[in-house]
Amino acid sequence: MVPAAAADFGTLVELFNRMTVQPMDPPMSLRDTAKGVAIRAGILTVAVTLGSVWIFSLLLKFAGTAMRALLGVLMLLIAGGLVTFEVKKIQKRLTA
């Protein structure tokens, strides 16, 4: 393998200038900027709305499940209270 020969100063300057000079795009107009901002704002609005609806639906699903569980516990408490009442009533009748 043969090492590459060192380039002279002129070649380095030419390579450096050729690499840094790039064609400039014309600056964006105010209309183009506003259009880009409006598009980004619209996408963000739709994304946030869909995310919020999804989270809200999950919360409603959880709330429905929690309400069913609480209703079941309430029914068990009522049934337990009635059974206790009836048992005490029967005990009073047997002891009297």
C-alpha positions as CSV (number, residue, x, y, z in Angstrom):
1,M,0.0,0.0,0.0
2,V,1.5,3.3,-1.1
3,P,0.7,6.4,1.0
4,A,-1.0,9.3,-0.8
5,A,1.1,12.3,-1.8
6,A,0.6,15.5,0.2
7,A,-1.4,18.1,-1.7
8,D,0.1,21.5,-2.2
9,F,-1.5,24.7,-0.6
10,G,-3.3,25.7,-3.8
11,T,-5.1,22.4,-4.0
12,L,-6.2,22.6,-0.4
13,V,-7.6,26.1,-0.9
14,E,-9.5,25.1,-4.0
15,L,-11.0,22.0,-2.3
16,F,-11.9,24.1,0.7
17,N,-13.6,26.9,-1.3
18,R,-15.4,24.3,-3.5
19,M,-16.8,22.6,-0.4
20,T,-18.0,25.7,1.4
21,V,-19.7,27.6,-1.5
22,Q,-23.2,26.3,-1.9
23,P,-26.1,27.8,-3.8
24,M,-28.4,29.7,-1.5
25,D,-32.2,29.1,-1.6
26,P,-34.3,32.2,-1.9
27,P,-35.6,33.3,1.5
28,M,-39.1,32.1,2.4
29,S,-41.8,34.6,2.0
30,L,-44.2,35.5,4.8
31,R,-47.0,33.6,3.1
32,D,-44.9,30.4,3.0
33,T,-43.9,30.8,6.6
34,A,-47.5,31.3,7.7
35,K,-48.6,28.4,5.6
36,G,-46.0,26.1,7.3
37,V,-47.0,27.3,10.7
38,A,-50.7,26.7,9.9
39,I,-50.0,23.2,8.7
40,R,-48.0,22.4,11.8
41,A,-50.7,23.9,14.1
42,G,-53.4,21.8,12.3
43,I,-51.5,18.6,12.7
44,L,-50.8,19.3,16.3
45,T,-54.5,20.1,16.9
46,V,-55.6,16.9,15.4
47,A,-53.0,14.8,17.3
48,V,-53.9,16.4,20.6
49,T,-57.6,16.0,20.0
50,L,-57.3,12.3,19.1
51,G,-55.0,11.7,22.1
52,S,-57.4,13.5,24.4
53,V,-60.4,11.5,23.1
54,W,-58.5,8.3,23.5
55,I,-57.5,9.1,27.1
56,F,-61.1,10.2,27.9
57,S,-62.5,7.0,26.5
58,L,-60.1,5.0,28.7
59,L,-61.2,7.0,31.7
60,L,-64.9,6.4,31.0
61,K,-64.3,2.7,30.6
62,F,-62.4,2.7,33.9
63,A,-65.2,4.7,35.6
64,G,-67.9,2.3,34.3
65,T,-66.0,-0.7,35.7
66,A,-65.4,1.1,39.0
67,M,-69.1,2.0,39.2
68,R,-70.1,-1.7,38.6
69,A,-67.6,-2.8,41.3
70,L,-68.9,-0.2,43.8
71,L,-72.5,-1.2,43.0
72,G,-71.6,-4.8,43.7
73,V,-70.0,-3.9,47.0
74,L,-73.0,-1.9,48.0
75,M,-75.4,-4.8,47.1
76,L,-73.2,-7.1,49.2
77,L,-73.3,-4.7,52.2
78,I,-77.1,-4.4,51.9
79,A,-77.5,-8.2,51.7
80,G,-75.2,-8.6,54.7
81,G,-77.2,-6.1,56.7
82,L,-80.5,-7.8,55.9
83,V,-79.1,-11.2,56.8
84,T,-77.7,-9.9,60.1
85,F,-81.1,-8.2,60.8
86,E,-83.0,-11.5,60.2
87,V,-80.6,-13.6,62.2
88,K,-80.9,-11.2,65.2
89,K,-84.7,-11.2,64.8
90,I,-84.7,-15.1,64.9
91,Q,-82.4,-15.1,67.9
92,K,-84.6,-12.8,69.8
93,R,-87.7,-15.0,69.0
94,L,-85.8,-18.2,70.1
95,T,-84.6,-16.6,73.4
96,A,-87.9,-15.1,74.3
